[in-house]
Amino acid sequence: MSHSDEYSLESLHDRFIQKFGRAEQQTSVFFAPGRVNLIGEYTDFTGGLVFPCGVDRGTTLLIRPTYNNQYRFASTNFDLMAQLDQEEISRTYGDNWINYPLGILDQFSRRGIELTGFDCLYSGNIPNGAGLSSSASIEVVTAYALNSLLRTELPLLDLVRIAQKAENDFVGMQCGIMDQFAVAFAKADHAIMLDCHSLEHQQVPLQLDGYAIVVTNTNQRRELNESAYNDRVRECQRALELLVPDTGISHLGELEPEQLDSHEFLFVNDAIPLQRARHIAEENKRVRAAVPALVAGDLQQFGRMMNESHDSLRDLFEVSSEPLNQLVRLAREQPGVLGSRLTGAGFGGCTVSLLPADQVESFIKHVGPAYTKATGLTADFYPIAPGNGVGPVDRENGA
Ligand code: GLA
């Protein structure tokens, strides 16, 4: 189990004492990674297919019970520290990261679980707002830690649901289940083929045979914008409403592109929902083609699907941005690159590219300056080693 590498575990323990002082109760340590989605974007809340993997960056949480109904939250990433009492934890705390742990506490109390106070120090090395699920990482590590300290013994899938619900109800983002699921269930060197309707999933070995996954951060100030995301959710709901009576489908994720072709007439006054539904149907089809291609070692095909996914997110689903499009264009121009697309919710954030491992250095050398020239922004590059999901960190091997 790894943890954020900016701080050693010893120095995090020192920080914890500096912030909260010493106490008799024991401090425990947990880690949850971020995730990168390889293909299957915006399909999760329609009950479709996704294919994410964990990343080797994430959130480390040091946590200690207080038993005095006081809750203190601090982070090595932000100066803000909050001290709340029992009544205050059920209300949102401004518009900042503390709402993620608060949303989890709220979900635990709604399930009738008694809470009596915690000191929590978070330390993350996932870039914020980059589409790598720093928020799901905070939520899932908190839910996992509470489950362990309170001995509630909820199965991991329940913790995933708690984390998603925290984000839906407390933070107000109507996200699907992909991020929280990936962060919880990730397995090193694997990606997860997840059916977001049945929650059936399969761990697929990422045998990249000399290829590498590189995540590139646009560093575009993200204007997301829960509202743009929630708009897409609503547009997809509208498409489903129109389709249900004639097709009998129960969720948009089961819609086939051909089925949509023959029901276009239902959308005479709903051009936008039609466009969104087309993306969903085709994206699911792409995931169904891409994953077996990867398993069969046909990385070319996988890369083609990644490219088509981006183009559809740009043109049909309209969640891309100029910097994302520039980055994707420049990536695809580099020798040997098989595919490049935006990953996560878009509107800025990161791209993910598949390229020969021995070309990574030259990729960074060429794309970096060309991107700056085109946009005035500076990109960051993170070659990804798919890591494990949430778990405890022990002092011996975590430091
Ligand atoms: C965000 C959401 C996910 C998913 C992606 C887009 O990361 O949290 O649920 O919808 O966007 O695929």
Residues whose N, C-alpha, C, O or C-beta is under 5 A from the ligand:
A	BS01	GLA	G40 E41 Y42 T43 D44 C175 G176 I177 M178 D179 G344 A345
